[in-house]
Amino acid sequence: MNKTILILTLLISLSMNTFSSSYSPKTEVVARGQGIIWAFDFLPGGNILFTEREGRLKHLDLETKEITEITGIPEVETVGQGGLLDIHIDKKLQVFLTYSARDSEAGLTTAVYSARWEDMKLVEGKTIFTATTKKNNEGRHFGSRIEESSRGNLFITVGDRGEREYAQELDSHQGKVLRITKEGEAVKDNPFTKRKGALPEIYSYGHRNSQGIFYDRSKDELWINEHGPRGGDEINLVEPGKNYGWPVITYGREYWGPSIGVGTEKEGMEQPLYHFTPSIAPSGLFIYSGKMFKDWKGSFFSGALKLTHLNRLYEEDGSWKEERIDTFGKERVRAIKEAPDGSIFVGTDSGRIIRLFF
């Protein structure tokens, strides 16, 4: 991939035809009246399992629109931004969940749960991994997204838990992307397995709070988006062992105005592919590969919590441009995913799941 990274901001995007649309997607509300829909994934046949941050897992039959609550989930600590978070279903119908858990040493932390999907329930469930963090009972910045690589390993994002300095420390999982096996062990060729004092699960570090992750199997590339403070939301290509800068460098500022760290660049720290300033509060991420919206192929899609839209980022004439797809009213868009048929599904904090099609 071309290593020349082009940094643009929303401050100049108004001159770039930013909000034009190549499509006017049709929409269908397939679920409503639910809790905060944090994530979903597709089962064989096209039905959906979705998480509610309040601590519920539900099944949605897309034909009948019937919703069924699923048993067999872990005990979840629903504190602040924490709760039942991401979900991933592998080809063998093993279900992986990330959630906020209470640990005797770490206080509140991020954990990974694994169970088998069978007869409309989760069975043989167990927590396979619990993040090591400095003791913290704050209910913020848990992350947490989960994605599977072509080798069958799991990438997990863990937020800095509101303690930004630990994003640079390799003896904590705070502010990191992790890579583990489906049994919860560190992958043997992770970049820090032989460094004294470093946690072996760490894949990359210097992250603030990533709530979007996508593994591009066609290119063997891992992408995340992450929340900045006041501005400085980022999309990053994640590579093993790399330092993504937080809180030493950032394009954001403190919420009350002052700058953070040493500026926007420092040797040995990675630059984002793109940053959003002002913030959109990105959540969920994928690169579109379907046939339904052919002009969108290769575009990055993120949900926007703060600015309540589906954000499309695409390259045109050597520049990165944005398109805001706003067909959801003022709902916070938290969960997004491309469906097997190429349509796009969106989950909102208002408890709706919406299908976009053309």
NORUR-V84704 format. One record per backbone hydrogen bond with DSSP energy under -1.0 kcal/mol. NH is the residue of the N-H (numbers start at 0). CO is the residue of the C=O. Records with the same first field share a line. If there is no record, write none. Layout:
# NORUR-V84704
NH: CO, CO
This chain:
# NORUR-V84704
11: 8
14: 11
15: 12
19: 16
25: 356
27: 354
29: 352
30: 352
33: 350
36: 347
37: 50
40: 48
42: 46
45: 42
47: 59
48: 40
49: 57
50: 38
51: 55
52: 35
54: 51
55: 51
57: 49
58: 67
59: 47
60: 65
64: 60
67: 58
69: 56
76: 99
78: 76
80: 138
81: 78
83: 52
84: 97
87: 95
89: 93
92: 89
94: 114
95: 87
96: 112
97: 85
98: 110
99: 82
100: 108
102: 106
106: 102
107: 135
108: 100
110: 98
111: 128
112: 96
113: 125
114: 94
115: 122
116: 92
117: 120
121: 70
122: 115
125: 113
127: 111
128: 111
130: 109
135: 105
146: 154
148: 152
151: 148
153: 179
154: 146
155: 177
156: 144
157: 175
159: 207
160: 140
162: 159
165: 162
166: 163
167: 164
168: 165
172: 131
174: 158
175: 157
176: 203
177: 155
178: 200
179: 153
180: 184
183: 180
186: 178
189: 186
192: 189
194: 191
197: 194
198: 169
201: 198
202: 176
203: 176
204: 241
205: 166
206: 174
211: 224
213: 222
215: 220
216: 214
218: 215
219: 215
220: 215
222: 213
223: 235
224: 211
225: 233
226: 208
229: 252
230: 228
232: 275
233: 225
234: 273
235: 223
237: 221
240: 202
241: 238
243: 204
245: 205
247: 244
248: 244
249: 262
252: 229
253: 257
256: 253
261: 247
268: 265
269: 242
272: 234
273: 234
274: 7
275: 232
282: 302
283: 210
285: 300
287: 298
295: 292
296: 293
297: 287
298: 295
299: 312
300: 285
301: 310
302: 282
303: 308
304: 280
305: 279
306: 279
309: 324
310: 301
311: 322
312: 299
313: 320
315: 318
318: 315
320: 313
322: 311
324: 309
330: 327
332: 303
333: 346
334: 346
336: 344
338: 342
341: 338
343: 355
344: 336
345: 353
346: 334
347: 351
348: 331
350: 347
352: 30
353: 345
354: 27
355: 343
356: 25
